[in-house]
Amino acid sequence: MLKMVLGGAMRMAAIGIVIGGTIGFLATRAIKGLLFGVSTADPLTFGAVALALVFVMLLASYIPALRATKVDPVTALRHE
């Protein structure tokens, strides 16, 4: 159960990071004048943001997934 929930969350996070990273990379041309001390295609910045998003996603999905593993499946199905 834990693996299933975390796997689904990782899949969604990967899709979001790819789409958001692409849009962010393309948007740097438009906001080039607002970036101070950072180049428009700084790989360290893009990598740090992606890593932070993965960490937050893991934390946000691990806690509910851990709680879900403690529930008896028969009890959960009876309440549905």
Number of C-alpha atoms within 10 A of each C-alpha: 10 15 10 10 15 20 14 12 18 16 11 12 18 15 12 14 19 12 12 13 16 11 11 16 15 13 12 15 11 10 11 12 9 10 10 8 6 11 11 20 13 10 10 10 13 14 12 11 14 19 13 11 16 17 11 13 16 16 12 13 17 17 11 13 16 14 10 15 11 8 10 9 10 8 9 10 8 7 6 5
